[in-house]
Amino acid sequence: MVSIFLAILRTARPRQWLKNLGLFATILVTGHIFNGQALLQSFWGFCVFCLLSSSNYIFNDIMDAPRDKKHPFKKFRPIASGLLPVSTAIVVSVLFAAGGLILSYALGPAFFFLSLVFVILEYSYTLFFKQISVIDILTITAAYFLRVYAGEALTGYHISVWLALAALSLALFLAIGKRRAELTLIQSYKGAASNDTRASLSHYSEKLLDTYTAMFANSTFITYVFYTFLERPANQGFFFRGYSDFAPDLPGRKWLMISIPFVLYGIMRYMQLIYEGKGESPEQVLLSDKPLLATILLWGGSVFLVIYGIGG
């Protein structure tokens, strides 16, 4: 029983739940992270997307088991290796999907609609889209992007259009980087062909993926710079309350721009990891690469300092 539970947990891929932290982006950047109601709504939304995404990960492993057995690392997954029976995996996947959708309905019609779209998109990716070049990347991107707007639907707060464009560009950058790292990994593994592990990989050349990667790395950086320059935090910062007579223009300056160096380094570091074949799983890279993790924490700290400490 314990071994089955651990196999289910591994197949549900809790590490992938990091992606669902995107639901908290709205309340963080709009200055409402300390709003108890909004924070609770975002937390329940996070739980919903964890259930729904894990449901699809289990379903994906069921469908991919024959191909996973030929992959250098995926062959050790519980279903591909035979540790988790397919019948048990099907039941768990259905329960996760049903539970997530029921909870999403309780959180509001707009959020339920986005959750339903997310499920349909994820399952469509598993069944069809991941075999179609370009469409596979756009589907992964849409799933990333839906998480951000699900946070908006939960709370009623809205992010800047420039930040939305930066999030879209980053999602494309991560999705393309995933494919580029997969291609690098397969090419370095003797006896493995790209078509054996993922059909769409055979339609991507190194040069094409390099072009895509550079294009969306640039757009991520540029749109984020525009966001930091044009956005003024709505909060009155903790550090400068009562100082309006002493320095009236201090909060209104473009303080968000201090976070730009962290974004620039993060993009460059992630690209380096992609070409070393380590970007196949973005969340694994985030947790294992100390320089990248430190950069993300510094970026988050600088944004928090500006929005909640200095304010606008």
C-alpha positions as CSV (number, residue, x, y, z in Angstrom):
1,M,0.0,0.0,0.0
2,V,2.8,2.4,0.9
3,S,4.6,1.7,-2.3
4,I,1.4,2.3,-4.3
5,F,0.9,5.6,-2.5
6,L,4.5,6.7,-3.2
7,A,4.1,5.7,-6.8
8,I,0.9,7.8,-7.1
9,L,2.7,10.7,-5.5
10,R,5.6,10.5,-7.9
11,T,3.3,10.2,-10.9
12,A,1.3,13.3,-9.7
13,R,4.6,15.2,-9.9
14,P,4.3,17.6,-6.9
15,R,7.5,19.3,-8.1
16,Q,5.4,20.5,-11.1
17,W,3.1,22.4,-8.7
18,L,5.6,25.2,-8.7
19,K,4.1,26.3,-12.0
20,N,0.8,26.9,-10.2
21,L,2.4,29.6,-8.0
22,G,1.5,31.8,-11.0
23,L,-1.9,32.2,-9.5
24,F,-0.4,34.3,-6.7
25,A,1.2,36.7,-9.2
26,T,-1.8,39.0,-9.4
27,I,-2.1,39.7,-5.7
28,L,1.7,40.1,-5.4
29,V,2.2,42.7,-8.1
30,T,-1.0,44.6,-7.4
31,G,-0.1,45.1,-3.8
32,H,-2.7,42.8,-2.2
33,I,-0.5,40.0,-0.9
34,F,-1.6,40.9,2.7
35,N,-5.3,40.9,1.7
36,G,-6.5,37.9,3.7
37,Q,-9.5,37.1,1.5
38,A,-7.6,37.5,-1.8
39,L,-4.7,35.4,-0.4
40,L,-7.1,32.6,0.7
41,Q,-8.9,32.6,-2.7
42,S,-5.5,32.3,-4.4
43,F,-4.5,29.5,-2.1
44,W,-7.7,27.5,-3.0
45,G,-7.1,28.2,-6.7
46,F,-3.6,26.9,-6.3
47,C,-5.0,23.7,-4.8
48,V,-7.4,23.3,-7.7
49,F,-4.7,23.7,-10.3
50,C,-2.5,21.2,-8.5
51,L,-5.3,18.6,-8.6
52,L,-6.1,19.3,-12.3
53,S,-2.5,19.3,-13.4
54,S,-1.7,16.1,-11.5
55,S,-4.7,14.5,-13.1
56,N,-3.3,15.2,-16.5
57,Y,0.3,14.2,-15.5
58,I,-1.1,10.7,-14.5
59,F,-3.1,10.5,-17.7
60,N,-0.1,11.5,-19.7
61,D,2.1,8.8,-18.2
62,I,-0.6,6.2,-19.0
63,M,-0.7,7.3,-22.6
64,D,3.1,7.7,-22.9
65,A,4.2,4.5,-21.2
66,P,5.4,2.8,-24.4
67,R,7.4,5.8,-25.5
68,D,8.7,6.5,-22.0
69,K,10.3,3.0,-21.9
70,K,12.6,4.2,-24.7
71,H,13.5,7.5,-22.9
72,P,16.8,7.8,-21.0
73,F,15.1,9.1,-17.8
74,K,11.3,8.7,-18.3
75,K,11.7,4.9,-18.4
76,F,12.0,5.0,-14.6
77,R,8.5,6.6,-14.1
78,P,6.2,4.4,-12.0
79,I,3.7,3.5,-14.8
80,A,6.4,2.9,-17.4
81,S,8.4,0.8,-15.0
82,G,5.4,-1.2,-13.8
83,L,5.4,0.1,-10.2
84,L,1.9,1.7,-10.6
85,P,-0.9,-0.4,-12.2
86,V,-2.7,1.3,-15.0
87,S,-6.1,0.7,-13.5
88,T,-5.1,2.4,-10.3
89,A,-3.7,5.3,-12.2
90,I,-6.9,5.8,-14.2
91,V,-9.0,5.9,-11.0
92,V,-6.7,8.4,-9.3
93,S,-6.6,10.6,-12.4
94,V,-10.4,10.8,-12.6
95,L,-10.8,11.5,-8.9
96,F,-8.2,14.4,-9.1
97,A,-10.0,15.9,-12.1
98,A,-13.4,15.6,-10.6
99,G,-12.3,17.0,-7.2
100,G,-10.5,19.9,-8.9
101,L,-13.5,20.9,-11.0
102,I,-15.9,20.7,-8.1
103,L,-13.8,22.9,-6.0
104,S,-13.3,25.4,-8.8
105,Y,-17.0,25.6,-9.3
106,A,-17.3,26.6,-5.6
107,L,-14.8,29.4,-6.2
108,G,-16.8,31.2,-8.9
109,P,-18.1,30.8,-12.4
110,A,-15.2,32.7,-14.1
111,F,-12.6,30.6,-12.3
112,F,-14.5,27.4,-13.1
113,F,-14.5,28.3,-16.8
114,L,-10.8,28.9,-16.8
115,S,-10.2,25.7,-14.9
116,L,-12.3,23.8,-17.4
117,V,-10.4,25.3,-20.3
118,F,-7.2,24.3,-18.5
119,V,-8.3,20.7,-18.2
120,I,-9.4,20.5,-21.8
121,L,-6.2,22.1,-23.0
122,E,-4.0,19.8,-20.9
123,Y,-5.8,16.6,-22.0
124,S,-5.8,17.8,-25.6
125,Y,-2.1,18.3,-25.3
126,T,-1.6,14.8,-24.1
127,L,-3.8,13.2,-26.7
128,F,-3.1,15.3,-29.8
129,F,-1.2,18.6,-29.6
130,K,2.2,17.3,-28.3
131,Q,2.6,15.4,-31.5
132,I,2.3,18.5,-33.6
133,S,5.3,20.8,-33.9
134,V,4.8,24.5,-32.9
135,I,1.2,23.7,-31.7
136,D,2.8,21.7,-28.8
137,I,4.8,24.8,-27.8
138,L,1.8,27.1,-28.0
139,T,-0.3,24.7,-25.9
140,I,2.3,24.6,-23.1
141,T,2.5,28.4,-23.3
142,A,-1.3,28.7,-23.0
143,A,-1.3,26.5,-19.9
144,Y,1.3,28.7,-18.2
145,F,-0.6,31.8,-19.2
146,L,-4.0,30.5,-18.0
147,R,-2.6,30.2,-14.4
148,V,-1.9,34.0,-14.3
149,Y,-5.4,34.9,-15.5
150,A,-7.0,32.4,-13.2
151,G,-5.5,34.4,-10.4
152,E,-7.2,37.5,-11.8
153,A,-10.5,35.6,-12.0
154,L,-10.2,34.6,-8.4
155,T,-9.4,38.0,-6.9
156,G,-10.8,40.6,-9.3
157,Y,-7.5,42.4,-9.5
158,H,-5.8,43.0,-12.8
159,I,-2.1,43.1,-13.8
160,S,-0.5,45.5,-16.2
161,V,-0.7,44.7,-19.9
162,W,3.1,45.0,-20.1
163,L,3.4,42.4,-17.3
164,A,0.9,40.2,-19.1
165,L,3.0,40.4,-22.3
166,A,6.2,39.6,-20.2
167,A,4.4,36.6,-18.7
168,L,3.4,35.4,-22.2
169,S,6.9,35.9,-23.5
170,L,8.4,34.1,-20.5
171,A,5.9,31.2,-21.0
172,L,7.0,30.9,-24.6
173,F,10.7,31.1,-23.6
174,L,10.3,28.3,-21.1
175,A,8.2,26.1,-23.4
176,I,10.8,26.4,-26.3
177,G,13.7,25.9,-23.8
178,K,12.0,22.7,-22.7
179,R,12.1,21.4,-26.3
180,R,15.6,22.6,-26.9
181,A,16.9,20.8,-23.8
182,E,15.0,17.7,-24.8
183,L,16.7,17.7,-28.2
184,T,20.1,18.2,-26.6
185,L,19.5,15.4,-24.2
186,I,18.3,13.0,-26.9
187,Q,21.3,13.8,-29.1
188,S,23.7,13.0,-26.3
189,Y,22.1,9.7,-25.5
190,K,23.3,6.8,-27.5
191,G,20.6,4.6,-29.1
192,A,17.8,7.1,-28.7
193,A,16.1,8.9,-31.6
194,S,13.9,12.0,-31.2
195,N,11.0,10.4,-33.0
196,D,11.1,7.5,-30.5
197,T,10.5,9.7,-27.5
198,R,8.5,12.6,-28.9
199,A,7.3,12.8,-32.5
200,S,7.2,16.6,-32.7
201,L,11.0,16.7,-31.9
202,S,11.8,15.3,-35.3
203,H,10.4,18.5,-36.9
204,Y,12.6,20.8,-34.8
205,S,16.1,21.6,-35.9
206,E,18.7,23.1,-33.6
207,K,18.8,26.2,-35.6
208,L,15.1,26.7,-35.5
209,L,14.8,26.2,-31.7
210,D,17.8,28.5,-31.2
211,T,16.0,31.2,-33.2
212,Y,12.8,30.8,-31.2
213,T,14.8,30.8,-27.9
214,A,16.6,34.0,-28.8
215,M,13.4,35.7,-30.0
216,F,11.4,35.1,-26.9
217,A,14.3,35.7,-24.5
218,N,14.5,39.2,-26.1
219,S,10.8,39.8,-25.9
220,T,10.6,38.7,-22.2
221,F,13.4,41.1,-21.3
222,I,12.0,44.0,-23.4
223,T,8.4,43.7,-22.2
224,Y,9.5,43.4,-18.6
225,V,11.6,46.5,-18.9
226,F,8.6,48.4,-20.2
227,Y,6.5,47.1,-17.3
228,T,9.0,48.4,-14.7
229,F,9.3,51.8,-16.4
230,L,5.6,52.4,-16.9
231,E,4.1,50.8,-13.8
232,R,3.6,52.7,-10.6
233,P,2.9,50.6,-7.5
234,A,-0.6,51.4,-6.1
235,N,0.5,50.9,-2.4
236,Q,1.7,53.5,0.0
237,G,5.0,51.9,1.1
238,F,5.8,51.0,4.6
239,F,9.2,52.7,4.6
240,F,8.0,56.1,3.4
241,R,4.7,56.7,5.3
242,G,4.9,60.2,6.8
243,Y,7.8,61.3,4.6
244,S,5.8,62.9,1.9
245,D,6.8,66.4,2.9
246,F,10.5,65.4,3.2
247,A,10.7,63.6,-0.2
248,P,7.4,63.9,-2.1
249,D,8.8,62.4,-5.3
250,L,10.7,59.5,-3.8
251,P,8.0,56.8,-4.0
252,G,7.0,57.9,-7.5
253,R,10.3,57.2,-9.1
254,K,10.9,54.1,-11.3
255,W,12.0,51.9,-8.5
256,L,10.8,48.7,-10.1
257,M,13.7,49.0,-12.6
258,I,16.1,47.8,-9.9
259,S,14.7,44.3,-10.5
260,I,15.9,44.4,-14.2
261,P,19.4,43.0,-13.6
262,F,18.0,39.9,-11.9
263,V,15.7,39.3,-14.9
264,L,18.5,39.7,-17.3
265,Y,20.8,37.4,-15.4
266,G,18.0,34.8,-15.0
267,I,17.3,34.7,-18.7
268,M,21.0,34.3,-19.5
269,R,21.6,31.7,-16.9
270,Y,18.5,29.7,-18.0
271,M,19.7,29.8,-21.6
272,Q,23.1,28.5,-20.5
273,L,21.4,25.6,-18.8
274,I,19.2,24.9,-21.9
275,Y,22.2,24.4,-24.0
276,E,23.7,22.1,-21.4
277,G,20.6,19.9,-21.8
278,K,19.3,20.8,-18.3
279,G,16.1,22.7,-19.2
280,E,13.8,19.8,-20.0
281,S,12.1,20.3,-16.7
282,P,12.0,24.1,-15.7
283,E,10.8,23.4,-12.2
284,Q,13.7,20.9,-11.6
285,V,16.2,23.5,-12.9
286,L,14.7,26.0,-10.5
287,L,15.1,23.8,-7.5
288,S,18.5,22.4,-8.4
289,D,20.5,25.3,-9.9
290,K,21.6,27.5,-7.0
291,P,22.6,30.6,-9.0
292,L,19.2,30.6,-10.8
293,L,17.3,30.0,-7.5
294,A,19.2,32.8,-5.8
295,T,18.4,35.1,-8.7
296,I,14.7,34.4,-8.5
297,L,14.7,35.0,-4.8
298,L,16.5,38.3,-5.2
299,W,14.1,39.3,-8.0
300,G,11.2,38.5,-5.8
301,G,12.7,40.4,-2.9
302,S,13.4,43.5,-4.9
303,V,9.8,43.5,-6.3
304,F,8.4,43.0,-2.8
305,L,10.6,45.8,-1.5
306,V,9.4,48.3,-4.2
307,I,5.7,47.5,-4.1
308,Y,5.3,47.1,-0.4
309,G,8.3,49.0,1.1
310,I,8.6,52.1,-1.1
311,G,5.2,52.1,-2.9
312,G,3.9,54.6,-5.4
